[in-house]
Amino acid sequence: MFGSTISAIGETMLPKVVRETLALQPGNRVFYLMHEGTVRMLEVDSIDRLYGVLRHGGPLVDMGEMERARVSGAIEA
């Protein structure tokens, strides 16, 4: 486990091992995920790289069509 201190203006320095593990460089952005009293930090660039990973070759479906399919029982909520 690694820690750092929060400054009077709310800034903190990430420990070197954290920067190295996430391959963070000056200017990179990070994302903080808060859930049930815990906080996780992710590199934003890693999320951006996932864009387009899930391909869909079929026709586009709008939200109305999805809702009608859910209501008709075609898909579970």
C-alpha positions as CSV (number, residue, x, y, z in Angstrom):
1,M,0.0,0.0,0.0
2,F,1.3,3.5,-0.8
3,G,0.2,6.9,0.4
4,S,0.6,10.6,0.0
5,T,-0.3,13.8,1.8
6,I,-3.0,16.2,0.7
7,S,-1.9,19.8,0.5
8,A,-3.9,22.8,1.9
9,I,-5.3,23.3,-1.6
10,G,-6.3,19.7,-2.1
11,E,-3.3,18.6,-4.2
12,T,-1.3,15.4,-3.8
13,M,1.7,13.9,-5.5
14,L,1.3,10.3,-6.7
15,P,4.0,8.0,-5.4
16,K,6.6,7.0,-8.0
17,V,5.6,3.4,-7.9
18,V,1.9,4.3,-8.7
19,R,3.0,6.5,-11.7
20,E,5.3,3.8,-12.9
21,T,2.6,1.0,-12.5
22,L,0.1,3.1,-14.5
23,A,2.8,4.3,-16.9
24,L,1.7,7.9,-16.2
25,Q,3.5,10.8,-17.7
26,P,3.2,14.5,-17.1
27,G,0.0,15.8,-18.7
28,N,-1.8,12.4,-18.5
29,R,-5.3,12.5,-17.0
30,V,-6.6,10.1,-14.4
31,F,-10.2,9.0,-13.5
32,Y,-11.4,8.4,-9.9
33,L,-14.0,5.8,-9.5
34,M,-15.8,6.0,-6.1
35,H,-17.9,3.0,-5.0
36,E,-19.1,2.0,-1.5
37,G,-16.5,3.9,0.4
38,T,-13.5,3.0,-1.8
39,V,-11.8,5.0,-4.5
40,R,-10.0,3.5,-7.5
41,M,-7.8,5.5,-9.9
42,L,-7.6,4.6,-13.6
43,E,-5.6,6.2,-16.3
44,V,-8.1,7.9,-18.7
45,D,-6.0,7.0,-21.7
46,S,-6.5,3.3,-21.0
47,I,-10.3,3.8,-21.1
48,D,-10.1,5.8,-24.3
49,R,-8.2,2.9,-25.9
50,L,-11.2,0.7,-25.4
51,Y,-13.4,2.7,-27.8
52,G,-14.6,0.5,-30.6
53,V,-13.5,-2.8,-29.0
54,L,-17.0,-4.1,-29.1
55,R,-18.1,-4.1,-32.7
56,H,-21.7,-4.4,-33.8
57,G,-22.4,-5.3,-37.4
58,G,-26.1,-5.1,-37.2
59,P,-28.4,-2.1,-37.7
60,L,-28.5,0.7,-35.1
61,V,-31.3,0.5,-32.5
62,D,-32.7,3.6,-30.8
63,M,-33.7,3.8,-27.2
64,G,-37.4,3.6,-28.1
65,E,-36.9,0.3,-29.9
66,M,-34.9,-1.1,-26.9
67,E,-37.6,-0.1,-24.5
68,R,-40.3,-1.7,-26.6
69,A,-38.3,-4.9,-26.8
70,R,-37.8,-4.9,-23.0
71,V,-41.5,-4.2,-22.3
72,S,-42.6,-7.0,-24.7
73,G,-40.4,-9.5,-22.9
74,A,-37.8,-9.9,-25.7
75,I,-35.1,-8.9,-23.2
76,E,-34.8,-8.9,-19.5
77,A,-34.4,-5.6,-17.6
